[in-house]
Amino acid sequence: MGDKSILIIDEKVFYRISSAILESMGYAVELFTDAVNLPARLFNKEVGLIVINYPYGASMLNEIKKWDIATIVLTDKLDGNLFDLLNGFEKSYCMVKPLDYDKFKAVIQEVMSDTIIFHRGYSIV
């Protein structure tokens, strides 16, 4: 399914679940937890999508915003701090947990197919 991978920034428990789902859909998936090396990692890899857990990866959101890569932010709750971090994103979705995995897969498929037309900012799914 293309040559771009999906980068997951989250704890290993969700990574095991999501990677199994996404790999069964044909995507290359990798886990990332190092905020310091994030920019070099994105520059050197063909990443088509970042899936990040909030607040776990909150410290990385401002840096990710600079790379203009489609991003899905997963959260337990919507709050003002999250909205502040999402401001300035060009291609992002926010999904509230517990996830509807069918909707999660559909959003992933749309984003990775490059057929989606992003509106400026973020969408709450």
Residue, then its C-alpha position, 0 to 999 in steps of 0.5 A: m500500500g504505497d511506500k509511506s509508513i505510519l508513525i505511532i507515538d504512544e505507549k506500547v499497549f496501543y501500538r500492539i493493537s494498532s500495528a496489528i490492525l494497520e499491518s493487516m491493511g498493508y501499512a508499514v507501522e513503527l513506534f516512536t517515543d523520542a521527542v529529541n530525535l523526532p525531526a531527523r526521523l521525519f526528515n529521513k523517512e517517508v512518513g505519510l501519517i503520524v498517530i499520536n496519543y494526547p497527553y502522552g505525546a503532547s510535548m512533540l505536537n508543536e514540532i510535528k506541526k512544522w512538518d506538515i504531515a497528516t496527523i491523527v491525535l487520539t485523546d481521552k477528553l477534549d480540553g483547552n490545552l489540546f485545542d491550543l496545541l492543535n491550532g496551526f495544524e494543516k492536516s489533522y484529525c482528533m479522535v476521542k477514545p475509546l476508538d471506533y476502530d472501523k472509523f479509525k481504519a476508514v480515516i487511516q485509509e483516506v489519509m494514506s490514499d492521498t485522495i482526501i482534501f484537507h481543510r486548514g486546521y483540524s477536524i474532530v472525528 
